[in-house]
Amino acid sequence: MFKKRWLEREKLKAVHDDDLEEFLSSIGVLEQIRKGCHRCNICDTPITIENLGAVYPEGDKINFLCERLSCLTEINLSKENVNE
């Protein structure tokens, strides 16, 4: 049986590496990232331009994930459980 996420269309927004700094600047966090002010929401690793895996909003807050597959998978699974 298909999970609900496969039955409904989801919007996925992506940013190419070439446009990453412009995107981060547009949401007002580029300098904070460069200064090491943000950490992965899962493993607490400092976020850099090189290891940024995902950016997502939660309420009024912007959250960041590092590029580790385990962190990206964990947030995906937790978001799936909320939507079921």
C-alpha positions, 0 to 999 in steps of 0.5 A: 500500500502507498503511504499518504505522501505518495497519494498527494502532491507535495511541493519541494523547493530546491536551490542550486549550489550556485544560488545558495548564497543569494538564497540565504541572503534573501532570507537574512541569514547569510552572514549568520551562517558565515559567522557560525551562528546556526547549528543543525537542528538534529545533531547540533553540528555548526552549519556552514555554507559547505555542510548545509543540507536543508533549510525549513521554516517552523512557525516563525523560526528558520531551522537548518540541517547539516548534510548528514544523511541521518539528519536529513532522514530523521527530519523527513521521517518526523515530518511524515509522521506529523502528516499521517 
